[in-house]
């Protein structure tokens, strides 16, 4: 665990050291984060969504769900087709192997 105002603990070389250097650089680069903190005494008013916004979100959800179903159906069909091709290839390979063995031994 990291303590406030202290260097990250752990190895300073190797993979872990590289991570700690990256983490420190990331922390220094995020200066706007402290501006977002709200003290416990303040109350923040969150605007309520209108019915129109809720309806738009619901419609978007339905559209995305429909697109997902279409994509899932297409992928399932492609998978079934590839499985059929694979089975046909396996059968052809087995027949060719049997024919080659008969030719070799017979």
C-alpha atoms as one frame of an Amber mdcrd trajectory, in Angstrom:
protein
   0.000   0.000   0.000   1.195   3.485  -0.751   1.384   6.175   1.900   0.637
   9.844   1.256   3.594  12.039   0.326   5.922   9.041   0.088   7.596   7.292
  -2.796   5.920   4.096  -3.973   7.350   1.085  -2.194   9.000  -1.811  -3.964
  11.896  -2.457  -6.259  13.245   0.517  -8.189  14.609  -1.614 -11.004  13.106
  -4.099 -13.419   9.440  -4.385 -14.306   8.138  -3.207 -10.932  10.442  -0.199
 -10.946   9.234   0.743 -14.423   5.659   0.513 -13.207   6.398   2.745 -10.227
   8.050   5.341 -12.476   5.033   5.247 -14.794   2.629   5.513 -11.842   4.487
   8.525 -10.432   4.447  10.240 -13.846   0.727   9.551 -14.168   0.046  11.019
 -10.740   1.974  14.164 -11.584   0.138  14.490 -14.906  -3.315  14.429 -13.311
  -3.522  17.910 -11.830  -7.224  18.378 -12.540  -8.234  15.497 -10.249  -7.967
  17.557  -7.070 -10.376  20.123  -8.523 -13.054  17.432  -8.760 -12.914  16.542
  -5.072 -15.871  17.820  -3.091 -15.725  18.379   0.625 -18.225  16.437   2.724
 -20.060  19.619   3.766 -21.046  20.588   0.240 -24.132  19.212  -1.452 -24.085
  18.708  -5.165 -27.307  19.064  -7.087 -27.643  16.401  -9.739 -30.071  17.401
 -12.466 -32.850  14.910 -13.099 -33.194  13.445 -16.540 -36.228  14.500 -18.465
 -38.627  11.942 -19.885 -37.313  12.788 -23.344 -33.736  11.972 -22.337 -34.871
   8.726 -20.708 -36.843   7.797 -23.850 -33.797   8.518 -26.040 -31.586   6.376
 -23.822 -34.141   3.561 -23.922 -34.372   3.767 -27.717 -30.585   3.766 -28.038
 -30.438   0.715 -25.777 -32.980  -1.065 -27.979 -31.020  -0.208 -31.124 -27.743
  -1.438 -29.616 -29.449  -4.612 -28.401 -30.864  -5.228 -31.874 -27.459  -4.692
 -33.478 -25.897  -7.062 -30.953 -28.517  -9.749 -31.695 -27.951  -9.418 -35.448
 -24.189  -9.665 -35.006 -24.501 -12.637 -32.646 -26.796 -14.425 -35.105 -24.394
 -13.779 -38.001 -21.405 -15.009 -35.978 -23.337 -18.107 -34.882 -24.200 -18.908
 -38.540 -20.570 -18.431 -39.597 -19.462 -20.714 -36.768 -21.937 -23.404 -37.852
 -20.766 -23.123 -41.471 -17.112 -23.413 -40.427 -17.966 -26.412 -38.249 -19.642
 -28.084 -41.242 -16.628 -27.374 -43.450 -14.340 -28.712 -40.733 -16.378 -31.926
 -40.403 -16.364 -32.424 -44.189 -12.596 -31.917 -44.242 -12.117 -34.421 -41.417
 -14.258 -37.003 -43.207 -12.377 -36.489 -46.485  -9.047 -36.802 -44.676 -10.151
 -40.031 -42.978 -11.295 -41.503 -46.305  -8.044 -40.508 -47.983  -6.051 -42.021
 -45.121  -8.006 -45.296 -45.387  -7.505 -45.367 -49.160  -3.767 -44.740 -48.769
  -3.464 -47.511 -46.164  -5.320 -49.979 -48.407  -3.074 -49.069 -51.303   0.038
 -49.384 -49.149  -0.916 -52.735 -47.529  -3.114 -54.227 -50.198
